[in-house]
């Protein structure tokens, strides 16, 4: 995944979360899901056009309506995002990344052990 093309803004990520949850959707369907106060419809359309240019979504025509679908799964994006974060902010160290989140979230030893047990089951 190329960082310059695939990094999502907060707004783009919000739209992608809606699309990932729905599977496919028109701009109107996505716009209807937004919280009040809603941005203008044209803003939602612009975000979808940017996501199309970035190669993260594609669309199929249904009459005059574009039906958008993700080309990148949530898991693929998350994997790339976490890996990029690990490389750029934690010197490539998964231990440093995990330690940061464990401390930041104030995970108890019991919670860390539960995570380790869950990981060993995979």
ChimeraX attribute file (.defattr): number of C-alpha atoms within 10 A of each C-alpha:
attribute: neighborCount
match mode: 1-to-1
recipient: residues
	/A:1	12
	/A:2	8
	/A:3	10
	/A:4	8
	/A:5	12
	/A:6	17
	/A:7	17
	/A:8	18
	/A:9	10
	/A:10	9
	/A:11	11
	/A:12	16
	/A:13	16
	/A:14	13
	/A:15	22
	/A:16	25
	/A:17	15
	/A:18	18
	/A:19	21
	/A:20	17
	/A:21	11
	/A:22	13
	/A:23	13
	/A:24	18
	/A:25	20
	/A:26	20
	/A:27	22
	/A:28	14
	/A:29	14
	/A:30	20
	/A:31	20
	/A:32	12
	/A:33	12
	/A:34	14
	/A:35	8
	/A:36	7
	/A:37	6
	/A:38	12
	/A:39	11
	/A:40	9
	/A:41	13
	/A:42	11
	/A:43	12
	/A:44	19
	/A:45	16
	/A:46	12
	/A:47	18
	/A:48	23
	/A:49	16
	/A:50	13
	/A:51	23
	/A:52	17
	/A:53	13
	/A:54	16
	/A:55	14
	/A:56	20
	/A:57	20
	/A:58	19
	/A:59	18
	/A:60	12
	/A:61	10
	/A:62	9
	/A:63	7
	/A:64	6
	/A:65	13
	/A:66	15
	/A:67	17
	/A:68	21
	/A:69	20
	/A:70	21
	/A:71	15
	/A:72	16
	/A:73	15
	/A:74	16
	/A:75	9
	/A:76	11
	/A:77	17
	/A:78	11
	/A:79	12
	/A:80	17
	/A:81	17
	/A:82	13
	/A:83	17
	/A:84	16
	/A:85	14
	/A:86	18
	/A:87	14
	/A:88	11
	/A:89	12
	/A:90	16
	/A:91	11
	/A:92	14
	/A:93	14
	/A:94	14
	/A:95	10
	/A:96	14
	/A:97	18
	/A:98	14
	/A:99	13
	/A:100	13
	/A:101	11
	/A:102	15
	/A:103	10
	/A:104	9
	/A:105	9
	/A:106	10
	/A:107	13
	/A:108	11
	/A:109	10
	/A:110	9
	/A:111	12
	/A:112	13
	/A:113	12
	/A:114	12
	/A:115	11
	/A:116	11
	/A:117	11
	/A:118	10
	/A:119	9
	/A:120	8
	/A:121	6
	/A:122	5
